[in-house]
Amino acid sequence: MTRHFQHIALIGKPDAERISETLAGIHRHLTAQGFQVSVDKGCGACMAGVAEVRDIEELGRTCDAAVIVGGDGTLLRAARLLVDHQIPLIGVNLGRLGFLVDISPGEVHGRLDAILAGHYQFEERSLLRVRVCRGNTVMHDRVAVNEIVVHSANATSMIEIETSIDGAFLNTQRSDGLIISTPTGSTAYALSAGGPILHPALDALVLAPINPHTLTNRPIVIGGGSLIEIAFRPSKQFRAQVTCDNVSIPDVEASDRLRIGRHDRPFRMLHPVDHDFFAILRSKLNWSSGNRN
């Protein structure tokens, strides 16, 4: 039988509960099946003397697929780091919520066997890219899977920002900040800010204000290929921060302009054949708790 994959990367959250036993169990199972398996050096201490350890850049260059063990945050980090290598990710959930990591440790061996034999649902999801421009110089160039957040770094002060979409003025707002979210991120911070849930297949973005001063300033859904430009209205108390999936960009100045759009490449995921986005929503958000009619 022709194998769809040969060389598998194992990437985990080093301080997650049960990480050592879960990684070791997956490693034993896959090597017994004849796969070549390499482990991210971030988990090297968990697998010392047991597995081949490589840095994540080398894993991206040499592996056919990556098994991510942890929570959604672990998968977000792996997606950002591996997107240019275009290897598919498979998520094993050791976290709490698990919208993205959809395989439980109790069923991991059987699920992996099926996926690695070619029985899976394939999915591509978009990322965001933000450039922080100071004059004609790009000071920072980052990517995010869930969202890019522009917010006040002062808990007692709002910021005032001016937003344009594809060169057309949208609005000026005073608020605690603005969330620019992918469909993947629509079930994360943007949801807490009152934004809509987007199906992952939609080519769309959500702009969700955080505690806006004007109550009619509501979340808006725009095309996924839109270019969003943000400028700041300076004030005496100006302190702004930009984060990408909760990773901060330092030293944002009042004169900076942000250019936010879709990253050139999506990241790829492999799910079990019975993966159901709506079932995940019902489970994670506690919908339809009664019997289905």
C-alpha positions, 0 to 999 in steps of 0.5 A: 500500500502506498503511504501518503506520509513518511516523515512525521513531526511531533510538536507539543506544549512542553509544560502541558499536563500529560505531555511527556506520556502523550508524546512518548506514546505517539512516538512509539506507535508511529515508529512501530508503524514504520514512520520516521518521527522527529520531535521539536526541540522545544519538547526535547527534555520530554523525549531526551534519549528517545527521539530525534530532536530538530528545530521547528524550521528543520521539521518544516523542511524535512517532514510531510506532516506535523502532529501538534499536541497541546491546545489551540495556542500550540497549534496557532504557534505551529501554524505561524512558524510552518506556514511557508513550508505548507506541511499539514497539521494534525491536532491532538487536544491536551488543552481546555477548549480545542476548536482546532485540536480535535483529536482526544488522547484516548483515540489518538492512535486509531485516528492517526492511523486513519489520517496517515493512511489517507482517510481524512478531511483536508482544510486550508485556513487563511492567516493575516499579515500586518506591517507596521510602517514608519514613514517609508520603512516597514518596522515590523512584519508579522503573521497571525492565525486568529486575530490582530488586535490594536488596543490601548496599552493604558488600561484607563485610556481609550485610543482613537484610530482611523480605519480604511478598507481598500483605500476607502475611509470606514470610520474614526473610533474611540475605543479600547481597541479593534480586533481584526479576525480571520474566520478561524479567530471568529470563535476566539477574542472577536466572539467575546467582543460581540463579533459573529461566528464565521464558517472556516470556509468563508473568504471573509474578515471580521472587524470588531471594536472593543468597548467603543465609545459610540454604541452604534459602532458594531462589528463588520464583516468584510471580504477576505482579500481586503487591505485594512489600513489603520492610523492613530489619532495622537493624544497626550496619553497615547500608548498603543499596542499591537498583538498577533495571536496575543504576541505583542509587537513592541514600540508602536508609535503614534505616527505609525500606520498599520497595513493588514491583509491576508497572508500569501499562503494558507495553513493546512490541516488534516481532520478525521473523516467525521470532523463536523464544525457545527458539532464542535460549536455545539460541544464547545459553546454548549449549544442545544444541551437538550435532546435533538428533535 
